[in-house]
Amino acid sequence: MESFLEFVIRQLVDVPEEVFITRLEHGHKLIFKVEMRQADVGKVIGRNGHTITALRNLLSAAAARTGHQVVLQIVE
């Protein structure tokens, strides 16, 4: 799941080398914190938040198969 997230986000940003993902696990909750350049944040969020919402929905669906919840945070 983390590799999928990293792949998608790196495709969206201008400088993929500056994307860093931290994974935290608290019980059945997975938290992904994504750090990137400030200029790339808007590209990942998308117009009206559609891109980040779609990404969160995909992660949630994948995590539900294993009984986990997923939180995706953009760290500025």
Biopython code that builds the backbone (N, CA, C, O; Angstrom):
import numpy as np
from Bio.PDB.StructureBuilder import StructureBuilder

atoms = [
    (1, "MET", "N", (0.825, -1.193, 0.000)),
    (1, "MET", "CA", (0.000, 0.000, 0.000)),
    (1, "MET", "C", (0.871, 1.258, 0.000)),
    (1, "MET", "O", (0.569, 2.236, -0.685)),
    (2, "GLU", "N", (1.948, 1.216, 0.775)),
    (2, "GLU", "CA", (2.842, 2.374, 0.831)),
    (2, "GLU", "C", (3.527, 2.598, -0.516)),
    (2, "GLU", "O", (3.699, 3.740, -0.942)),
    (3, "SER", "N", (3.915, 1.526, -1.181)),
    (3, "SER", "CA", (4.576, 1.667, -2.481)),
    (3, "SER", "C", (3.603, 2.225, -3.523)),
    (3, "SER", "O", (3.999, 3.016, -4.379)),
    (4, "PHE", "N", (2.334, 1.816, -3.454)),
    (4, "PHE", "CA", (1.315, 2.360, -4.347)),
    (4, "PHE", "C", (1.165, 3.865, -4.123)),
    (4, "PHE", "O", (1.152, 4.647, -5.073)),
    (5, "LEU", "N", (1.053, 4.257, -2.856)),
    (5, "LEU", "CA", (0.917, 5.667, -2.509)),
    (5, "LEU", "C", (2.102, 6.471, -3.018)),
    (5, "LEU", "O", (1.933, 7.538, -3.608)),
    (6, "GLU", "N", (3.298, 5.952, -2.787)),
    (6, "GLU", "CA", (4.509, 6.649, -3.228)),
    (6, "GLU", "C", (4.533, 6.773, -4.754)),
    (6, "GLU", "O", (4.869, 7.834, -5.280)),
    (7, "PHE", "N", (4.185, 5.716, -5.457)),
    (7, "PHE", "CA", (4.172, 5.745, -6.916)),
    (7, "PHE", "C", (3.220, 6.821, -7.431)),
    (7, "PHE", "O", (3.597, 7.624, -8.284)),
    (8, "VAL", "N", (1.998, 6.841, -6.924)),
    (8, "VAL", "CA", (0.993, 7.791, -7.403)),
    (8, "VAL", "C", (1.422, 9.227, -7.116)),
    (8, "VAL", "O", (1.354, 10.080, -8.001)),
    (9, "ILE", "N", (1.857, 9.497, -5.910)),
    (9, "ILE", "CA", (2.227, 10.866, -5.554)),
    (9, "ILE", "C", (3.435, 11.334, -6.359)),
    (9, "ILE", "O", (3.479, 12.483, -6.799)),
    (10, "ARG", "N", (4.405, 10.463, -6.553)),
    (10, "ARG", "CA", (5.587, 10.848, -7.340)),
    (10, "ARG", "C", (5.229, 11.154, -8.793)),
    (10, "ARG", "O", (5.920, 11.936, -9.446)),
    (11, "GLN", "N", (4.168, 10.554, -9.301)),
    (11, "GLN", "CA", (3.718, 10.840, -10.668)),
    (11, "GLN", "C", (3.047, 12.215, -10.751)),
    (11, "GLN", "O", (3.027, 12.829, -11.818)),
    (12, "LEU", "N", (2.505, 12.694, -9.650)),
    (12, "LEU", "CA", (1.764, 13.953, -9.646)),
    (12, "LEU", "C", (2.646, 15.185, -9.467)),
    (12, "LEU", "O", (2.292, 16.266, -9.939)),
    (13, "VAL", "N", (3.784, 15.043, -8.796)),
    (13, "VAL", "CA", (4.594, 16.199, -8.421)),
    (13, "VAL", "C", (5.676, 16.493, -9.464)),
    (13, "VAL", "O", (5.995, 15.653, -10.306)),
    (14, "ASP", "N", (6.235, 17.712, -9.384)),
    (14, "ASP", "CA", (7.311, 18.118, -10.294)),
    (14, "ASP", "C", (8.667, 17.558, -9.885)),
    (14, "ASP", "O", (9.497, 17.247, -10.740)),
    (15, "VAL", "N", (8.895, 17.429, -8.574)),
    (15, "VAL", "CA", (10.180, 16.948, -8.069)),
    (15, "VAL", "C", (9.939, 15.696, -7.224)),
    (15, "VAL", "O", (9.813, 15.791, -6.003)),
    (16, "PRO", "N", (9.874, 14.524, -7.862)),
    (16, "PRO", "CA", (9.548, 13.296, -7.132)),
    (16, "PRO", "C", (10.593, 12.900, -6.089)),
    (16, "PRO", "O", (10.278, 12.179, -5.142)),
    (17, "GLU", "N", (11.810, 13.357, -6.251)),
    (17, "GLU", "CA", (12.864, 13.019, -5.284)),
    (17, "GLU", "C", (12.628, 13.663, -3.930)),
    (17, "GLU", "O", (13.224, 13.249, -2.935)),
    (18, "GLU", "N", (11.775, 14.663, -3.879)),
    (18, "GLU", "CA", (11.517, 15.372, -2.629)),
    (18, "GLU", "C", (10.189, 14.952, -1.988)),
    (18, "GLU", "O", (9.600, 15.711, -1.218)),
    (19, "VAL", "N", (9.732, 13.760, -2.304)),
    (19, "VAL", "CA", (8.535, 13.199, -1.679)),
    (19, "VAL", "C", (8.995, 12.179, -0.649)),
    (19, "VAL", "O", (9.725, 11.243, -0.973)),
    (20, "PHE", "N", (8.563, 12.366, 0.591)),
    (20, "PHE", "CA", (8.926, 11.465, 1.686)),
    (20, "PHE", "C", (7.653, 11.016, 2.388)),
    (20, "PHE", "O", (6.810, 11.833, 2.758)),
    (21, "ILE", "N", (7.530, 9.715, 2.565)),
    (21, "ILE", "CA", (6.337, 9.153, 3.198)),
    (21, "ILE", "C", (6.745, 8.447, 4.485)),
    (21, "ILE", "O", (7.638, 7.600, 4.494)),
    (22, "THR", "N", (6.072, 8.817, 5.567)),
    (22, "THR", "CA", (6.288, 8.184, 6.864)),
    (22, "THR", "C", (5.039, 7.382, 7.197)),
    (22, "THR", "O", (3.918, 7.879, 7.093)),
    (23, "ARG", "N", (5.249, 6.142, 7.597)),
    (23, "ARG", "CA", (4.122, 5.268, 7.950)),
    (23, "ARG", "C", (4.138, 5.022, 9.453)),
    (23, "ARG", "O", (5.145, 4.592, 10.014)),
    (24, "LEU", "N", (3.006, 5.302, 10.096)),
    (24, "LEU", "CA", (2.835, 5.033, 11.515)),
    (24, "LEU", "C", (1.676, 4.051, 11.665)),
    (24, "LEU", "O", (0.700, 4.112, 10.918)),
    (25, "GLU", "N", (1.790, 3.156, 12.626)),
    (25, "GLU", "CA", (0.726, 2.179, 12.842)),
    (25, "GLU", "C", (0.294, 2.240, 14.302)),
    (25, "GLU", "O", (1.109, 2.079, 15.211)),
    (26, "HIS", "N", (-0.986, 2.472, 14.511)),
    (26, "HIS", "CA", (-1.576, 2.523, 15.851)),
    (26, "HIS", "C", (-2.745, 1.541, 15.876)),
    (26, "HIS", "O", (-3.855, 1.887, 15.472)),
    (27, "GLY", "N", (-2.505, 0.329, 16.346)),
    (27, "GLY", "CA", (-3.563, -0.679, 16.357)),
    (27, "GLY", "C", (-3.994, -1.019, 14.949)),
    (27, "GLY", "O", (-3.194, -1.496, 14.144)),
    (28, "HIS", "N", (-5.261, -0.775, 14.650)),
    (28, "HIS", "CA", (-5.796, -1.050, 13.309)),
    (28, "HIS", "C", (-5.827, 0.201, 12.442)),
    (28, "HIS", "O", (-6.513, 0.235, 11.421)),
    (29, "LYS", "N", (-5.090, 1.220, 12.845)),
    (29, "LYS", "CA", (-5.076, 2.462, 12.075)),
    (29, "LYS", "C", (-3.688, 2.675, 11.477)),
    (29, "LYS", "O", (-2.687, 2.652, 12.193)),
    (30, "LEU", "N", (-3.632, 2.882, 10.168)),
    (30, "LEU", "CA", (-2.397, 3.207, 9.475)),
    (30, "LEU", "C", (-2.419, 4.693, 9.150)),
    (30, "LEU", "O", (-3.388, 5.200, 8.586)),
    (31, "ILE", "N", (-1.351, 5.380, 9.507)),
    (31, "ILE", "CA", (-1.246, 6.805, 9.229)),
    (31, "ILE", "C", (-0.076, 7.015, 8.282)),
    (31, "ILE", "O", (1.056, 6.636, 8.582)),
    (32, "PHE", "N", (-0.357, 7.616, 7.149)),
    (32, "PHE", "CA", (0.681, 7.959, 6.185)),
    (32, "PHE", "C", (0.844, 9.472, 6.187)),
    (32, "PHE", "O", (-0.100, 10.209, 5.899)),
    (33, "LYS", "N", (2.043, 9.926, 6.513)),
    (33, "LYS", "CA", (2.349, 11.354, 6.480)),
    (33, "LYS", "C", (3.243, 11.598, 5.269)),
    (33, "LYS", "O", (4.308, 10.994, 5.138)),
    (34, "VAL", "N", (2.803, 12.480, 4.398)),
    (34, "VAL", "CA", (3.508, 12.729, 3.149)),
    (34, "VAL", "C", (4.091, 14.139, 3.186)),
    (34, "VAL", "O", (3.377, 15.121, 3.393)),
    (35, "GLU", "N", (5.398, 14.215, 2.981)),
    (35, "GLU", "CA", (6.090, 15.507, 2.916)),
    (35, "GLU", "C", (6.557, 15.736, 1.486)),
    (35, "GLU", "O", (7.033, 14.818, 0.818)),
    (36, "MET", "N", (6.413, 16.974, 1.027)),
    (36, "MET", "CA", (6.834, 17.342, -0.321)),
    (36, "MET", "C", (7.067, 18.837, -0.376)),
    (36, "MET", "O", (6.820, 19.559, 0.590)),
    (37, "ARG", "N", (7.547, 19.289, -1.524)),
    (37, "ARG", "CA", (7.745, 20.726, -1.696)),
    (37, "ARG", "C", (6.398, 21.445, -1.630)),
    (37, "ARG", "O", (5.372, 20.916, -2.060)),
    (38, "GLN", "N", (6.425, 22.635, -1.094)),
    (38, "GLN", "CA", (5.208, 23.433, -0.966)),
    (38, "GLN", "C", (4.541, 23.651, -2.329)),
    (38, "GLN", "O", (3.314, 23.662, -2.427)),
    (39, "ALA", "N", (5.341, 23.822, -3.361)),
    (39, "ALA", "CA", (4.793, 24.066, -4.701)),
    (39, "ALA", "C", (4.034, 22.861, -5.249)),
    (39, "ALA", "O", (3.193, 23.016, -6.134)),
    (40, "ASP", "N", (4.316, 21.670, -4.741)),
    (40, "ASP", "CA", (3.677, 20.454, -5.232)),
    (40, "ASP", "C", (2.423, 20.057, -4.452)),
    (40, "ASP", "O", (1.673, 19.185, -4.890)),
    (41, "VAL", "N", (2.197, 20.678, -3.326)),
    (41, "VAL", "CA", (1.051, 20.306, -2.478)),
    (41, "VAL", "C", (-0.267, 20.462, -3.233)),
    (41, "VAL", "O", (-1.134, 19.592, -3.147)),
    (42, "GLY", "N", (-0.421, 21.539, -3.956)),
    (42, "GLY", "CA", (-1.652, 21.785, -4.700)),
    (42, "GLY", "C", (-1.923, 20.735, -5.759)),
    (42, "GLY", "O", (-3.077, 20.402, -6.029)),
    (43, "LYS", "N", (-0.872, 20.215, -6.357)),
    (43, "LYS", "CA", (-1.038, 19.180, -7.382)),
    (43, "LYS", "C", (-1.559, 17.886, -6.774)),
    (43, "LYS", "O", (-2.354, 17.183, -7.398)),
    (44, "VAL", "N", (-1.121, 17.569, -5.570)),
    (44, "VAL", "CA", (-1.561, 16.341, -4.907)),
    (44, "VAL", "C", (-2.985, 16.507, -4.368)),
    (44, "VAL", "O", (-3.780, 15.568, -4.408)),
    (45, "ILE", "N", (-3.298, 17.681, -3.874)),
    (45, "ILE", "CA", (-4.651, 17.925, -3.361)),
    (45, "ILE", "C", (-5.656, 17.978, -4.510)),
    (45, "ILE", "O", (-6.744, 17.412, -4.409)),
    (46, "GLY", "N", (-5.300, 18.648, -5.589)),
    (46, "GLY", "CA", (-6.175, 18.729, -6.754)),
    (46, "GLY", "C", (-7.251, 19.783, -6.602)),
    (46, "GLY", "O", (-7.456, 20.341, -5.524)),
    (47, "ARG", "N", (-7.924, 20.039, -7.691)),
    (47, "ARG", "CA", (-8.974, 21.050, -7.690)),
    (47, "ARG", "C", (-10.127, 20.594, -6.798)),
    (47, "ARG", "O", (-10.670, 19.504, -6.972)),
    (48, "ASN", "N", (-10.483, 21.436, -5.855)),
    (48, "ASN", "CA", (-11.544, 21.152, -4.877)),
    (48, "ASN", "C", (-11.282, 19.885, -4.073)),
    (48, "ASN", "O", (-12.211, 19.299, -3.518)),
    (49, "GLY", "N", (-10.020, 19.458, -4.005)),
    (49, "GLY", "CA", (-9.661, 18.302, -3.205)),
    (49, "GLY", "C", (-10.009, 16.957, -3.830)),
    (49, "GLY", "O", (-9.979, 15.929, -3.154)),
    (50, "HIS", "N", (-10.334, 16.963, -5.105)),
    (50, "HIS", "CA", (-10.764, 15.722, -5.757)),
    (50, "HIS", "C", (-9.653, 14.674, -5.824)),
    (50, "HIS", "O", (-9.917, 13.486, -5.637)),
    (51, "THR", "N", (-8.428, 15.092, -6.083)),
    (51, "THR", "CA", (-7.331, 14.126, -6.218)),
    (51, "THR", "C", (-7.020, 13.456, -4.890)),
    (51, "THR", "O", (-6.898, 12.233, -4.826)),
    (52, "ILE", "N", (-6.890, 14.242, -3.834)),
    (52, "ILE", "CA", (-6.564, 13.664, -2.524)),
    (52, "ILE", "C", (-7.721, 12.813, -2.008)),
    (52, "ILE", "O", (-7.494, 11.802, -1.343)),
    (53, "THR", "N", (-8.953, 13.209, -2.305)),
    (53, "THR", "CA", (-10.113, 12.418, -1.891)),
    (53, "THR", "C", (-10.124, 11.066, -2.588)),
    (53, "THR", "O", (-10.391, 10.044, -1.955)),
    (54, "ALA", "N", (-9.836, 11.050, -3.879)),
    (54, "ALA", "CA", (-9.793, 9.788, -4.626)),
    (54, "ALA", "C", (-8.685, 8.887, -4.092)),
    (54, "ALA", "O", (-8.874, 7.678, -3.959)),
    (55, "LEU", "N", (-7.540, 9.471, -3.789)),
    (55, "LEU", "CA", (-6.422, 8.697, -3.258)),
    (55, "LEU", "C", (-6.762, 8.115, -1.886)),
    (55, "LEU", "O", (-6.450, 6.958, -1.603)),
    (56, "ARG", "N", (-7.398, 8.917, -1.043)),
    (56, "ARG", "CA", (-7.824, 8.421, 0.280)),
    (56, "ARG", "C", (-8.836, 7.293, 0.150)),
    (56, "ARG", "O", (-8.786, 6.321, 0.904)),
    (57, "ASN", "N", (-9.754, 7.417, -0.804)),
    (57, "ASN", "CA", (-10.761, 6.368, -1.013)),
    (57, "ASN", "C", (-10.114, 5.063, -1.470)),
    (57, "ASN", "O", (-10.496, 3.990, -1.004)),
    (58, "LEU", "N", (-9.144, 5.141, -2.370)),
    (58, "LEU", "CA", (-8.444, 3.938, -2.823)),
    (58, "LEU", "C", (-7.687, 3.273, -1.680)),
    (58, "LEU", "O", (-7.729, 2.053, -1.524)),
    (59, "LEU", "N", (-6.995, 4.083, -0.882)),
    (59, "LEU", "CA", (-6.256, 3.535, 0.259)),
    (59, "LEU", "C", (-7.198, 2.909, 1.279)),
    (59, "LEU", "O", (-6.903, 1.849, 1.831)),
    (60, "SER", "N", (-8.315, 3.551, 1.529)),
    (60, "SER", "CA", (-9.289, 3.024, 2.495)),
    (60, "SER", "C", (-9.863, 1.698, 2.025)),
    (60, "SER", "O", (-10.043, 0.778, 2.822)),
    (61, "ALA", "N", (-10.149, 1.597, 0.743)),
    (61, "ALA", "CA", (-10.698, 0.347, 0.200)),
    (61, "ALA", "C", (-9.674, -0.784, 0.320)),
    (61, "ALA", "O", (-10.025, -1.907, 0.682)),
    (62, "ALA", "N", (-8.425, -0.492, 0.019)),
    (62, "ALA", "CA", (-7.378, -1.511, 0.122)),
    (62, "ALA", "C", (-7.159, -1.920, 1.577)),
    (62, "ALA", "O", (-6.957, -3.099, 1.868)),
    (63, "ALA", "N", (-7.198, -0.959, 2.479)),
    (63, "ALA", "CA", (-6.957, -1.250, 3.895)),
    (63, "ALA", "C", (-8.124, -2.007, 4.522)),
    (63, "ALA", "O", (-7.928, -2.799, 5.443)),
    (64, "ALA", "N", (-9.317, -1.770, 4.034)),
    (64, "ALA", "CA", (-10.495, -2.433, 4.595)),
    (64, "ALA", "C", (-10.420, -3.946, 4.422)),
    (64, "ALA", "O", (-10.988, -4.692, 5.220)),
    (65, "ARG", "N", (-9.733, -4.395, 3.400)),
    (65, "ARG", "CA", (-9.587, -5.834, 3.167)),
    (65, "ARG", "C", (-8.815, -6.507, 4.290)),
    (65, "ARG", "O", (-8.996, -7.697, 4.548)),
    (66, "THR", "N", (-7.956, -5.749, 4.956)),
    (66, "THR", "CA", (-7.160, -6.301, 6.059)),
    (66, "THR", "C", (-7.671, -5.836, 7.419)),
    (66, "THR", "O", (-7.055, -6.123, 8.445)),
    (67, "GLY", "N", (-8.790, -5.121, 7.432)),
    (67, "GLY", "CA", (-9.373, -4.676, 8.690)),
    (67, "GLY", "C", (-8.713, -3.440, 9.270)),
    (67, "GLY", "O", (-8.801, -3.206, 10.475)),
    (68, "HIS", "N", (-8.059, -2.649, 8.446)),
    (68, "HIS", "CA", (-7.395, -1.429, 8.909)),
    (68, "HIS", "C", (-8.166, -0.192, 8.459)),
    (68, "HIS", "O", (-8.993, -0.237, 7.548)),
    (69, "GLN", "N", (-7.864, 0.897, 9.128)),
    (69, "GLN", "CA", (-8.313, 2.222, 8.704)),
    (69, "GLN", "C", (-7.075, 2.965, 8.243)),
    (69, "GLN", "O", (-5.977, 2.718, 8.741)),
    (70, "VAL", "N", (-7.244, 3.878, 7.290)),
    (70, "VAL", "CA", (-6.109, 4.632, 6.770)),
    (70, "VAL", "C", (-6.362, 6.116, 6.931)),
    (70, "VAL", "O", (-7.457, 6.612, 6.671)),
    (71, "VAL", "N", (-5.313, 6.821, 7.372)),
    (71, "VAL", "CA", (-5.327, 8.273, 7.446)),
    (71, "VAL", "C", (-4.184, 8.762, 6.569)),
    (71, "VAL", "O", (-3.045, 8.323, 6.722)),
    (72, "LEU", "N", (-4.488, 9.667, 5.654)),
    (72, "LEU", "CA", (-3.473, 10.237, 4.774)),
    (72, "LEU", "C", (-3.352, 11.721, 5.092)),
    (72, "LEU", "O", (-4.306, 12.483, 4.936)),
    (73, "GLN", "N", (-2.166, 12.119, 5.541)),
    (73, "GLN", "CA", (-1.935, 13.516, 5.922)),
    (73, "GLN", "C", (-0.850, 14.107, 5.034)),
    (73, "GLN", "O", (0.169, 13.472, 4.761)),
    (74, "ILE", "N", (-1.089, 15.336, 4.591)),
    (74, "ILE", "CA", (-0.077, 16.084, 3.858)),
    (74, "ILE", "C", (0.604, 16.997, 4.870)),
    (74, "ILE", "O", (-0.043, 17.847, 5.482)),
    (75, "VAL", "N", (1.907, 16.820, 5.043)),
    (75, "VAL", "CA", (2.675, 17.621, 5.999)),
    (75, "VAL", "C", (3.318, 18.765, 5.240)),
    (75, "VAL", "O", (4.034, 18.547, 4.263)),
    (76, "GLU", "N", (3.062, 19.987, 5.690)),
    (76, "GLU", "CA", (3.630, 21.161, 5.019)),
    (76, "GLU", "C", (4.857, 21.648, 5.736)),
    (76, "GLU", "O", (5.470, 22.628, 5.315)),
]
sb = StructureBuilder()
sb.init_structure("model")
sb.init_model(0)
sb.init_chain("A")
sb.init_seg("    ")
for serial, (resi, resn, name, xyz) in enumerate(atoms, 1):
    if name == "N":
        sb.init_residue(resn, " ", resi, " ")
    sb.init_atom(name, np.array(xyz, "f"), 0.0, 1.0, " ", f" {name:<3s}", serial, name[0])
structure = sb.get_structure()
